[in-house]
Amino acid sequence: MAGCVLPSRSPDALEIRRRVLTAFEAAERDNDLARSADLTFVIVGGGPTGVELAGAIAELARYTVAGEFRSFDPHRTRVVLVEGGTRLLPAFHESLSKAALTALERLGVEVKLDTRVTNVTDHGVNMGDVFLPARTVLWAAGVQGSSLGRSLGVELDRAGRVKVNPDLTIPGFPDAYVIGDLAWCAGPDGEPLPGLAPVAIQQGEHTADNIAAVIDRRERKPFRYWDKGIMATVGRANGVAQTGKLRLSGFIGWMTWLFIHILYLIGFRNRIIVMIQWVWAWVTYGRSARLITGIPLSPARRAEAPVSPPAPAHQEVNK
Ligand SMILES: Cc1cc2nc3c(=O)[nH]c(=O)nc-3n(C[C@H](O)[C@H](O)[C@H](O)COP(=O)(O)OP(=O)(O)OC[C@H]3O[C@@H](n4cnc5c(N)ncnc54)[C@H](O)[C@@H]3O)c2cc1C
């Protein structure tokens, strides 16, 4: 999975970084905060997005800002990754799930498997009757389809995706296509295709071909996804990648991730520039990531926020 941030999502990425860094700054000013929910980051969902996020936040605390503070030790940051299933990265082979788990635990991430988040509040998350206080909760357990889908008045799945015909047209509307994340399209195993950029790109190309076929009075073809493989990074210099029967993890998995992403960039100049930027970020432990942007929570608003969570049955004690 690419770690790239799509333009429409970059404000969220900046907000996440701002919250992490301002939590560290607040803990430096007030050491009591270092034990509070402010320094607990909960990530819900152990798919590629959750695994990459957990690794990136843990790495930021462990390496990028290490040694920057006088009274507060960023290593005390608590990163908790909650996954409802029995393993991380369920779309990957089991051996890669184990490799990702080991790599995350080595980075200090607490991974809670077989645990479902049942409620999210401003103060933390409920996992059944256990409440975990946390000021920052990041949802990585799937996205809801665009509201445009609901306005069509056609059959949708639970995530709001439009159930399309094999040629990606809407049932009953032969000239209207739905593609990408908004389409529920069955793969060869009958399960819906994943919400990935390659699926969306291939569906776009396929739909263009089908529209050309209609103009040329040829028959439309059903969509077939060519799965070239999946990848995810797990912190610094660690990753998992699989294509067909080939499974890679650790440094080689990460190198594969890098190589594929550089390869898919358009233009030689872009590839060189991105490569230089990545090498620099790697060597310097991404020190430019320390930049705080956006509007920080004012001390008044911080004080307004109640410290104790609403009466949980069991409360986890923050480390
Ligand atoms: C955090 C995150 C990380 C991801 N990482 C990866 C990854 O590493 N690798 C990977 O392959 N995939 C990844 N994905 C998935 C990938 O981003 C999507 O599968 C892909 O972008 C789908 O393309 P799309 O064109 O269907 O939708 P989008 O890229 O979401 O584009 C839809 C566009 O339509 C616009 N839009 C919506 N409604 C309307 C409307 N009513 N009118 C006009 N415009 C509208 C939206 O603003 C948006 O710009 C990630 C997704 C997320 C959320």
The ligand as an SDF file (V2000), in Angstrom:
LIG
                    3D

 53 58  0  0  0  0  0  0  0  0999 V2000
   -5.9670    6.7340    4.2680 C   0  0  0  0  0  0  0  0  0  0  0  0
   -6.0430    5.9680    2.9680 C   0  0  0  0  0  0  0  0  0  0  0  0
   -4.8920    5.3690    2.4730 C   0  0  0  0  0  0  0  0  0  0  0  0
   -4.9320    4.6730    1.2880 C   0  0  0  0  0  0  0  0  0  0  0  0
   -3.7860    4.0890    0.8240 N   0  0  0  0  0  0  0  0  0  0  0  0
   -3.8180    3.4210   -0.3260 C   0  0  0  0  0  0  0  0  0  0  0  0
   -2.6410    2.8380   -0.8420 C   0  0  0  0  0  0  0  0  0  0  0  0
   -1.5950    2.9430   -0.2360 O   0  0  0  0  0  0  0  0  0  0  0  0
   -2.7080    2.1470   -2.0160 N   0  0  0  0  0  0  0  0  0  0  0  0
   -3.8680    2.0160   -2.7020 C   0  0  0  0  0  0  0  0  0  0  0  0
   -3.8710    1.3950   -3.7660 O   0  0  0  0  0  0  0  0  0  0  0  0
   -5.0040    2.5710   -2.2510 N   0  0  0  0  0  0  0  0  0  0  0  0
   -5.0130    3.2620   -1.0850 C   0  0  0  0  0  0  0  0  0  0  0  0
   -6.1620    3.8210   -0.6200 N   0  0  0  0  0  0  0  0  0  0  0  0
   -7.3970    3.6480   -1.4000 C   0  0  0  0  0  0  0  0  0  0  0  0
   -7.4050    4.5720   -2.6110 C   0  0  0  0  0  0  0  0  0  0  0  0
   -7.1590    5.8970   -2.1760 O   0  0  0  0  0  0  0  0  0  0  0  0
   -8.7620    4.4850   -3.2880 C   0  0  0  0  0  0  0  0  0  0  0  0
   -9.0750    3.1510   -3.5610 O   0  0  0  0  0  0  0  0  0  0  0  0
   -8.7920    5.2540   -4.5990 C   0  0  0  0  0  0  0  0  0  0  0  0
   -8.4660    6.6120   -4.3780 O   0  0  0  0  0  0  0  0  0  0  0  0
  -10.1970    5.1480   -5.2120 C   0  0  0  0  0  0  0  0  0  0  0  0
  -10.3020    6.0400   -6.3030 O   0  0  0  0  0  0  0  0  0  0  0  0
  -11.6910    6.6860   -6.6180 P   0  0  0  0  0  0  0  0  0  0  0  0
  -11.4640    7.5250   -7.8350 O   0  0  0  0  0  0  0  0  0  0  0  0
  -12.7570    5.6650   -6.6500 O   0  0  0  0  0  0  0  0  0  0  0  0
  -12.0600    7.6080   -5.3680 O   0  0  0  0  0  0  0  0  0  0  0  0
  -11.3170    8.8950   -4.8290 P   0  0  0  0  0  0  0  0  0  0  0  0
   -9.8690    8.8420   -5.0640 O   0  0  0  0  0  0  0  0  0  0  0  0
  -11.8140    9.0440   -3.4170 O   0  0  0  0  0  0  0  0  0  0  0  0
  -11.8760   10.0620   -5.7280 O   0  0  0  0  0  0  0  0  0  0  0  0
  -13.2350   10.4270   -5.6900 C   0  0  0  0  0  0  0  0  0  0  0  0
  -13.2950   11.9310   -5.8960 C   0  0  0  0  0  0  0  0  0  0  0  0
  -14.6300   12.2810   -6.1350 O   0  0  0  0  0  0  0  0  0  0  0  0
  -14.9450   13.4320   -5.3760 C   0  0  0  0  0  0  0  0  0  0  0  0
  -16.3900   13.4130   -5.1340 N   0  0  0  0  0  0  0  0  0  0  0  0
  -17.0870   12.6420   -4.2770 C   0  0  0  0  0  0  0  0  0  0  0  0
  -18.4040   12.9290   -4.3660 N   0  0  0  0  0  0  0  0  0  0  0  0
  -18.5330   13.8730   -5.3060 C   0  0  0  0  0  0  0  0  0  0  0  0
  -19.6340   14.5790   -5.8540 C   0  0  0  0  0  0  0  0  0  0  0  0
  -20.8810   14.3590   -5.4390 N   0  0  0  0  0  0  0  0  0  0  0  0
  -19.3870   15.4770   -6.8260 N   0  0  0  0  0  0  0  0  0  0  0  0
  -18.1220   15.7180   -7.2540 C   0  0  0  0  0  0  0  0  0  0  0  0
  -17.0460   15.0890   -6.7590 N   0  0  0  0  0  0  0  0  0  0  0  0
  -17.2530   14.1820   -5.8080 C   0  0  0  0  0  0  0  0  0  0  0  0
  -14.1260   13.3010   -4.1160 C   0  0  0  0  0  0  0  0  0  0  0  0
  -13.9200   14.5460   -3.5090 O   0  0  0  0  0  0  0  0  0  0  0  0
  -12.8320   12.7120   -4.6560 C   0  0  0  0  0  0  0  0  0  0  0  0
  -11.9240   13.6850   -5.0570 O   0  0  0  0  0  0  0  0  0  0  0  0
   -6.1500    4.5520    0.5730 C   0  0  0  0  0  0  0  0  0  0  0  0
   -7.3040    5.1560    1.0620 C   0  0  0  0  0  0  0  0  0  0  0  0
   -7.2480    5.8500    2.2610 C   0  0  0  0  0  0  0  0  0  0  0  0
   -8.5090    6.4910    2.7850 C   0  0  0  0  0  0  0  0  0  0  0  0
  1  2  1  0
  2  3  1  0
  2 52  2  0
  3  4  2  0
  4  5  1  0
  4 50  1  0
  5  6  2  0
  6  7  1  0
  6 13  1  0
  7  8  2  0
  7  9  1  0
  9 10  1  0
 10 11  2  0
 10 12  1  0
 12 13  2  0
 13 14  1  0
 14 15  1  0
 14 50  1  0
 15 16  1  0
 16 17  1  0
 16 18  1  0
 18 19  1  0
 18 20  1  0
 20 21  1  0
 20 22  1  0
 22 23  1  0
 23 24  1  0
 24 25  2  0
 24 26  1  0
 24 27  1  0
 27 28  1  0
 28 29  2  0
 28 30  1  0
 28 31  1  0
 31 32  1  0
 32 33  1  0
 33 34  1  0
 33 48  1  0
 34 35  1  0
 35 36  1  0
 35 46  1  0
 36 37  1  0
 36 45  1  0
 37 38  2  0
 38 39  1  0
 39 40  1  0
 39 45  2  0
 40 41  1  0
 40 42  2  0
 42 43  1  0
 43 44  2  0
 44 45  1  0
 46 47  1  0
 46 48  1  0
 48 49  1  0
 50 51  2  0
 51 52  1  0
 52 53  1  0
M  END
$$$$
